[in-house]
Amino acid sequence: MLAEASRAQADTWRARDLAVLWHPCTQMREHPDLLPLFGVARGEGAWLIGHDGSRVLDGISSWWTNLFGHAEPRIAAAIAKQATTLEHVLLAGCSHAPAVELAEQLLQVAPRQPGRAPLAKVFYADNGSAGVEVALKMAFHWFTNRGEHRRTKFVALENGYHGETLGALAVGDIPLYRRIYAPLLTQALFAPSPDAWLAQAGESAEDCAVRAADALAALLERHAGEVCALIMEPLVQCAGGMRMHHPSYLARARALCDAHGVLLIADEIAVGFGRTGTLFACEQAGIAPDLLCLSKGLTGGFLPLAAVLATQAIYDGFLDDSRERAFLHSHSYTGNPLACAAALASLAIFESDEVLARNRETATRMHMLAGGIGALPHVADVRQTGMIVAFELTQNGDRGLPFPPQRRIGLRAHRAALRRGVLLRPLGDVLYWMPPYCIDEEALQRLGEATRAAMIEATDEDATCG
Ligand SMILES: Cc1ncc(COP(=O)(O)O)c(C=O)c1O
């Protein structure tokens, strides 16, 4: 009786939702028949609890935002405390403690490189794409202020992703998101991705990185004096299918940027805050960027906030008597105190809970679970960087034979996993795990079993996508 009542409640919420909401990154026509809509009543650790009481494991940390579990009490308490102290104030001409303290702490933990001046200033925005816009505009404007008016171009990597606003989209290379808006976008230069999946026969991941870096060198040479910045996602191109590359590419890209007087923008919006095994991915190449973009995990997954960290030299380039030479970019909610308080609480958890050490253990367990699944016939690649594991599915487990898009392997896998109590949101034919760091052994087992079953069901020749 109770179960029936809660199922009815879940149905009511679904109907009310579809009557009024337009969901992000969704072909709405697929709801509800092709694509189930999971109404979430509350979150608890790594789990999401539906209106009908069903428990679903968040295998993707809610678009890679959540670090320590849903409704994490310490972060929730910090937000509640801040809400009764100061909920918001504009950050132009005003200041508040959470913004200052967070900036101090971010600069403390930011990647450093021997012989290079550290990141020294923090500019806040309120989501990842906005953070990318800030970094791009800053890079361009900095050169303009220096009188280097020819440096108007950005270099980005093929298969990269930096967000959905027009500036961010212009430096992204995922046709599904970009193609339709192409007439509106500024022209970026794209360098080959160092993606190890693209390795030719006999090439190692490192060889592949060297080949891509040689191509980047040639591109920068061809456009000498025209490029203001290289933007890239260090170690993992997440939206591009969790494609991973050797850290040597990052080291070489840093050196090439220096040689060509080009700024390096590291977009660690998805990979920052412990996802790759170190606090920041740049650390694995021993480099520091000129501009570092952070968001998503910054607040532990509680509130939207972005931070762009810049060097003192970049900051100084905007100091002038002229207002036009200042960086006049702003968003109303820039540096929101609630979001900053959440971020401070999240950083405190890194300190108190030895998160990186625990993640290393969890990553080892994920590796073992993934190994078993890798033996399934359609799995062409299993790759892992820290707390990210991805499975690339092809028709026969061979690199050269992708599934035809109409098979909708990802969509089927999503549905099949959801029925088994796990939220996955495959990227095309790539299934991946990016769970909250608090995931325990029982939940890991569930993740492994549901993924295996979903893969088998999704690749079943006889299954239809209706
Ligand atoms: C690397 C990277 N940069 C930027 C963004 C954009 O962030 P947001 O979705 O908060 O606009 C994303 C989002 O997935 C991302 O993965």
The ligand as a Gaussian input file, in Angstrom:
#p B3LYP/6-31G(d) Opt

LIG

0 1
 C       36.512000      20.995000     -18.339000
 C       35.241000      21.773000     -18.200000
 N       35.280000      23.107000     -18.333000
 C       34.178000      23.862000     -18.206000
 C       32.957000      23.295000     -17.959000
 C       31.725000      24.149000     -17.833000
 O       31.281000      24.203000     -16.525000
 P       29.745000      24.568000     -16.227000
 O       28.935000      23.385000     -16.629000
 O       29.695000      24.834000     -14.751000
 O       29.421000      25.783000     -17.032000
 C       32.872000      21.909000     -17.838000
 C       31.569000      21.262000     -17.605000
 O       31.394000      20.080000     -17.709000
 C       34.042000      21.116000     -17.961000
 O       34.007000      19.794000     -17.875000

